Each structure stands twice: as structure tokens, then as C-alpha cells.
């Protein structure tokens, strides 16, 4: 893959030009370099300072997505990270690092479960649960719990990742974090009404329009409230666009599926079949 992946930005391609203005059309391929997400308006941080829960995900040794360690062998991330990246043995999961160039132990995937309701065309139910072959433990590595709080407009949430710091910038090697407010869902949906993007109940919105947001290569990473993961970086139009907030998978809404998937992945009967 020439471009690291993923997610996020619904943009308009007009005669080879990316237009981030009005009336964008849905991008059908989440691996399109114009479909992205990242941390803008934040500060550099370390994995240890965050709590050690953010994981760097590499495919064919290229950084592709962020993920969140919720148990020693379980990583929560976005389903779109695996679109056209189905070879499980080519994925590496690295914990405890703050710089993508750091040397650290890599863990392989044993298996994963993607929401059966996931739709790549509009990122409905954009969630995946990964089972690692070995526990991811060690220096600067920790876990974070699943969300138990219903997010309300204005509540401060923390998004972190190795994404771009502005549109058109080079890939960041250093972990960054930014605190942004939750945005009213109806207000967010109204913002996207002028586009072909349709928000669903599996999504939440957050950001400071025009200044603070996730960006390209932040895909799959955590949105945290009170030391719990409450969102997964999913998509948006542009980076910190003045008209369009960032959109995240709502972990609290998806929690029953996530917990059921973890139980299935860790069950002796399931593991015996693998």
C-alpha cells in the first residue's frame, strides 16, 4: 500500500482534485488517501502519559491504524482498517511506543471479529475486535476499560494518535493528543445534511471546528473519557474542517457486540477451532 491507509475523510474527487468544500460524495474505498482522520490542534505526548493503552498497527510493516488495548490480548479498533487488508499474518501490533521509529516487541494477530453490520460505503458499525497471539505487556503498556458513560454535548474527550497535524502534512512519527468537546448529535447530523453522508446511531461527534480534530492515520484510535474508551476514530470531511466535526464509532452503543465478541474470542471452544 502506497498510502497508509484508512479511514476517514469523506471528500470529493473532481477531475483529480480533492475538494473539501460543499456537496461531497461518499468515497466507496476507505483506503482512498482522501478518506482520512488525524490529530490536529493537539500536543505531543507519550504512551505512558496517556496510560499505555494506544497501540500502533502495521500492515506489511507500514503504519496503518491506531488501536486500543482493552485487555492484554484484546485490541479494539475500526473495521475499516481491514478493508483490503485481510491477511492476518501481515499485521503487527506494537504497544508502549510514543515514536513510530521506536524498537519494540511486535505481536501478531490470532484472529479478529468485525461487526457483521459494518458497511464500508458509509462506515456504519465501524468496529473490530482483535485477539493477539500473546499478551501485550511490558514497559509503558496498559489497558483501558470500555465506556460506561453516556456522552453528552460539551463533555471533554481525549483523542490520540500518530496522524497528520494538518492537511497535506507529512506522516507524524510522534504520538499526539488533543482534548475536544462532544458535539450534539442532531447538530452534527445537521452539519452533514448538505453532503451525502448519513450519520447513524452507532456514531458520535466531537471536535472544535476549524482547529481541533483527528486526521489521516489516526483511524482506529481511541476517544477517551474519564479513563474509558468511548469512541473509535472513524471519519470526517477534511481535517478540523470549519463545517464538519469528526465522527467516531460510539463504543457505548456497540458495547454489547464488543463484549460478546471478546467472550467468543477468548472461549476455549472457539480457540480450539483455530
C-alpha positions in Angstrom: 0.0 0.0 0.0 1.5 3.3 -1.0 -0.6 5.3 1.3 -1.1 4.2 4.8 -4.5 3.7 5.0 -7.5 4.3 6.0 -10.1 5.9 7.2 -11.5 8.7 7.4 -12.3 11.6 5.3 -15.2 11.7 3.0 -14.0 14.0 0.2 -14.9 14.9 -3.3 -12.7 13.9 -6.2 -13.2 16.3 -9.1 -11.1 15.9 -12.1 -8.3 14.5 -10.0 -8.6 17.3 -7.4 -9.7 16.7 -3.9 -12.4 19.2 -2.9 -13.2 19.6 0.8 -16.0 22.1 0.3 -19.7 21.6 -0.2 -21.6 18.6 -1.5 -19.1 15.9 -1.1 -20.0 12.4 -2.4 -19.4 9.3 -0.5 -16.0 7.6 -1.1 -16.5 3.9 -1.6 -13.0 2.9 -0.8 -11.9 3.6 2.8 -8.3 3.1 1.6 -8.6 6.1 -0.7 -5.9 8.6 0.5 -8.6 11.2 0.6 -10.7 9.3 3.1 -8.9 10.1 6.4 -8.6 11.1 10.1 -5.8 12.6 12.4 -4.9 14.7 15.4 -4.9 18.4 14.7 -4.5 21.2 17.3 -3.0 18.9 19.9 0.3 18.5 21.7 3.0 15.8 21.7 2.6 13.2 24.4 3.9 9.8 25.4 2.1 6.5 25.6 3.0 6.3 29.3 1.4 9.7 30.0 -1.8 8.5 28.3 -1.9 5.3 30.2 -0.2 3.0 27.8 -3.3 1.8 26.0 -2.8 3.1 22.5 -1.4 0.5 20.0 0.3 1.1 16.7 -1.0 -1.2 14.0 1.3 -2.1 11.0 0.4 -3.9 7.8 3.2 -5.3 5.7 5.4 -3.2 8.1 3.7 0.1 7.2 1.8 2.0 9.8 -1.8 1.7 9.1 -4.0 2.5 12.1 -4.2 3.0 15.8 -5.9 0.6 18.2 -6.7 0.4 21.9 -5.6 -2.3 24.3 -8.6 -3.2 26.4 -7.3 -6.5 27.7 -3.8 -7.9 27.5 -4.7 -9.9 24.4 -7.6 -7.8 23.0 -7.3 -4.7 20.8 -10.3 -2.5 19.8 -10.1 -0.7 16.5 -12.0 0.4 13.4 -13.4 -2.2 11.0 -12.4 0.0 8.0 -8.7 -0.5 8.9 -9.0 -4.1 7.5 -10.7 -3.2 4.2 -8.4 -4.7 1.5 -6.0 -5.7 4.3 -7.3 -9.2 5.1 -4.0 -11.1 5.5 -3.9 -11.7 9.2 -0.3 -12.8 9.3 0.8 -9.5 7.9 -0.5 -7.4 10.8 1.7 -6.4 13.7 0.5 -4.7 16.9 3.0 -2.7 18.9 2.4 -1.3 22.4 4.2 1.1 24.7 5.8 3.2 22.0 5.4 7.0 21.5 7.6 7.3 18.4 6.8 5.1 15.4 10.5 4.5 14.9 11.0 3.1 18.4 12.1 -0.5 18.6 9.6 -2.7 20.5 8.2 -6.2 20.6 5.6 -6.9 17.9 2.7 -9.1 18.5 0.8 -11.0 15.8 -2.9 -11.4 15.4 -4.5 -14.7 16.2 -8.0 -13.8 15.0 -10.4 -10.9 14.7 -14.2 -10.2 14.6 -15.6 -7.4 12.5 -19.1 -6.2 13.1 -21.4 -8.1 10.7 -23.3 -4.9 10.2 -20.2 -2.9 9.1 -20.7 -1.1 5.8 -17.6 0.3 4.1 -19.6 2.7 2.0 -20.8 4.7 5.0 -18.8 3.3 7.9 -21.9 2.1 9.7 -20.9 0.0 12.7 -17.2 0.7 12.2 -15.7 -1.6 14.9 -13.4 -4.6 15.0 -12.0 -6.7 17.9 -8.6 -8.3 17.5 -7.2 -11.3 19.5 -3.5 -11.2 19.8 -1.4 -14.4 19.8 0.4 -13.4 23.0 -0.4 -10.9 25.8 0.8 -7.4 25.1 2.5 -6.5 28.4 5.6 -4.6 29.4 7.1 -1.1 29.9 4.7 1.8 29.2 1.9 -0.6 28.3 -1.5 -0.6 30.0 -5.2 -1.2 29.3 -8.3 1.0 29.3 -11.9 0.0 30.1 -14.9 0.1 27.9 -17.2 3.1 28.2 -19.9 3.2 30.9 -20.9 6.9 30.5 -23.4 8.3 28.1 -21.6 11.2 26.4 -23.4 14.5 26.5 -22.7 17.7 24.4 -19.8 19.7 25.8 -18.2 16.8 27.7 -14.4 16.9 27.2 -12.9 13.8 25.5 -9.3 13.0 24.6 -8.3 11.7 21.1 -4.7 10.5 20.4 -2.8 9.1 17.5 0.1 9.4 15.1 -2.0 11.2 12.4 -1.3 14.3 10.4 -1.1 17.6 12.3 -2.6 19.5 9.3 -4.0 18.7 5.8 -1.1 18.0 3.4 1.5 17.5 6.1 3.9 14.5 6.3 3.2 11.5 8.4 3.8 12.1 12.0 6.2 9.7 13.9 5.3 11.2 17.3 2.2 10.5 19.3 -0.1 13.4 19.8 -3.2 14.1 21.9 -5.9 16.7 21.9 -8.9 17.4 24.2 -12.1 18.2 22.3 -15.8 18.6 23.3 -18.6 16.2 22.4 -20.9 17.8 19.8 -24.6 17.4 19.9 -25.7 14.6 17.6 -28.5 16.4 16.0 -26.3 19.4 15.4 -23.6 17.2 13.9 -26.2 15.4 11.6 -27.4 18.8 10.5 -23.9 19.8 9.6 -23.6 16.8 7.3 -27.1 17.2 5.7 -25.6 19.2 2.8 -23.5 16.1 2.0 -24.4 12.6 1.1 -23.1 11.4 4.5 -25.8 9.9 6.7 -25.0 9.7 10.4 -26.3 6.7 12.3 -26.9 5.8 16.0 -23.6 4.0 16.0 -21.7 7.3 15.7 -20.8 10.2 17.9 -19.3 13.6 17.0 -16.5 15.6 18.7 -14.1 18.4 17.9 -13.5 22.1 17.7 -14.4 23.1 14.2 -11.6 24.7 12.4 -8.9 24.0 15.0 -9.1 20.6 16.8 -9.8 17.2 15.3 -8.4 13.8 14.4 -6.7 13.4 11.0 -5.2 11.0 8.4 -3.6 7.9 10.1 -5.5 8.5 13.4 -8.0 5.9 12.2 -9.0 3.2 14.6 -7.5 5.1 17.6 -9.2 5.9 20.9 -11.5 8.7 22.0 -11.3 8.6 25.8 -13.5 10.0 28.6 -12.6 9.6 32.3 -10.1 6.8 31.5 -12.6 4.8 29.5 -12.7 4.3 25.7 -15.9 5.8 24.5 -15.2 6.3 20.8 -13.1 4.9 17.9 -11.7 7.3 15.3 -13.8 6.7 12.1 -14.3 9.5 9.6 -14.8 13.2 8.8 -14.6 15.6 5.9 -11.2 17.3 5.9 -9.1 17.8 9.0 -10.6 20.2 11.6 -13.0 21.5 8.9 -14.9 24.5 10.0 -18.2 23.0 8.9 -17.8 19.2 9.7 -17.0 17.7 13.1 -15.1 14.5 13.4 -17.2 11.3 13.6 -16.4 8.4 15.9 -17.9 4.9 16.5 -19.9 5.1 19.7 -18.3 2.4 21.9 -21.2 2.5 24.5 -23.7 1.7 21.8 -21.5 -1.0 20.4 -20.6 -2.4 23.8 -22.9 -5.5 23.8 -21.4 -6.6 20.5 -17.8 -5.8 21.7 -18.2 -7.8 24.9 -19.9 -10.7 23.1 -17.0 -10.8 20.6 -14.4 -10.7 23.4 -16.1 -13.6 25.1 -16.2 -15.6 21.9 -12.6 -14.9 21.0 -11.4 -16.0 24.5 -13.6 -19.0 24.8 -11.9 -22.3 24.9 -14.2 -23.8 22.3 -13.5 -21.0 19.9 -9.8 -21.2 20.4 -9.7 -24.9 19.9 -11.1 -24.4 16.4 -8.2 -22.1 15.5 
